[in-house]
Amino acid sequence: MTQSDPIANFLTRIRNASRAGHRYIDLNWSKMLEKIAETFQEGGYVEHILVKRDQPIPVMRVFLRYGQERKSAIHDVQRVSKPGQRRYVGYDQIPPVMSGLGMAVLSTCKGVMSGHRARQEKVGGELLCYIW
């Protein structure tokens, strides 16, 4: 079965794994998903990422971050731009997520980055998702 939206599948699996208290999740690897996971890692939502490219189908293992009493760092993840309705924003239109407690993830001409970094570099792009 083919996936029409691998980014939405990735975000849903991260959301479900964090709510279930799983330590890690395994996903099919792609460059875009790896860059989004690295952006989550920079934001403190993911501990680390392992990519196994020696297999016929490369696999990415994402280790989720938990705080004291096994409380997840990820409260929710929301997909913004969808295949049927893309959402593009300029650097001055990037919305703050949860009054600055969350993070927006954008796909820009300089690669995938957080909303904060995109504002600093003054680049806009496709608003992929919010995480808080």
C-alpha positions, 0 to 999 in steps of 0.5 A: 500500500502506498502512502499519499502523505508520508509526513503525516504518517511520520507525525501520526506515528510519533504522536501515537508512540509518545502517548503510548510511552514507547522509547523509540519508533522505526520508520521507512527512511527518507531525506525529508523525514530525517531532516524533520526528525533532526529539527525535532532533535534540535528543539528537544523533542527527540533524543537521537536518530539512527539510520540503517542504510545497509538494508534493502529498504533503509530504516530510521529509528527515532528515540523519543525524549521523556522527562521525569516520571516518564512524561513525554516531551511531545504533547501534540503534533499537528500537520499544517500543509497537506498534499491537497492544500499547501500552506506557504508563509513568509518569514514575517508570517511564521506563527508562534506555537503555543505562545513560544512553547512549541515549534513550527517546522518549515521546508525552505530553500535552505532546507528544513528548519524550525520557525525560529531559525527561519525568522533569524535567517529571514526565509519563508517556505512551506509550513509543514507542522507544529509540535509542542 
